[in-house]
Amino acid sequence: MDPTPSSKHEHVFAIVRADDFHSADTPVCVRVTVKKVVFTEERARQEVDRLNALRSADDGVEYFWQVTRLERCPAEQQERGT
């Protein structure tokens, strides 16, 4: 993965939890959870390190970060509440 964001878009960093203790037939939407989103890569790395340090090595859980785009709602939609 190339974590370098494109300069064309505003980016945020998702903190993701992967649960490997589920069976292989468990839907991915159950096995993967976005825990939170932060605005800097440094903060994402810190949070992932913190969360991974809290877990036991054999618990079947892993945290990682992923860069993603932030899509802001246009001002006119915010005013209409849509």
N, C-alpha and C positions, 0 to 999 in steps of 0.2 A: 504494500500500500504506500502510495506517495502521499504523505500527510500535508504537503504544501498546498494551501488553498489558492484557487485562481483569483486574480485581482479583479475579475469581472463581477464577482458576487461577494456579498457579506457572508462571513462564515462564523459558525459556532462549533462547539465541540461537545458531542454527546458522550456521556459516561454510560456504558452498556454493561449489563450483567448477562452472562451466558451460563445457564444451568445445564450441566452435562449429566446430572444424576437421573434425569428423566429417560424413559425408554426411547428407542430410536423412532418409534411411530408417534411420539408426542409432537404435536404441531409446533413449528418454530415460533409462533406467536406466544406460546406458553413457555418455551425454553429461553427466550431472549426478551430482556426488559431494558428500556431506556430509563435509567435511574434519575438522571438530571442532565441539563445542558448548561454549559458554562461558556464564557466569552473568550477565554484565552487558552492556548495550547498548554502553557505552563500550569495553569490551574487544573486542567484536565489530567495532565500527567501526575500532579500532586495527589489529586483525588483518587485516581486509579491505584497509585502506589499505596495510599492509606487504606483503601478498601481491601486490596489484595493482602496487605499485611495483617488485617484483622481475621481473615478466614484461615481455616486449617487446610493443609496441603491436600487432603483427600476428601474434601467436602463436595467436589463436583461443581464448584462455582468458580467462575473467573470473571474479572472485570477488565475492560479495555476501553479505550476512547476511540472515537471516530469523528473525523471532520465532516460537517454537513453544511448545507446552505440554510441561511435564515431568510424566509420569505415574509417580509413585512406586509401588513394589510395596507392598501392604499388609503390615504386620508379620507377620501370620500366614502369608502366602505365603512371606516371606523365611525364616521359621523352618523351614518344610517344604522349602525349596529348590525351590519351583515358580515 
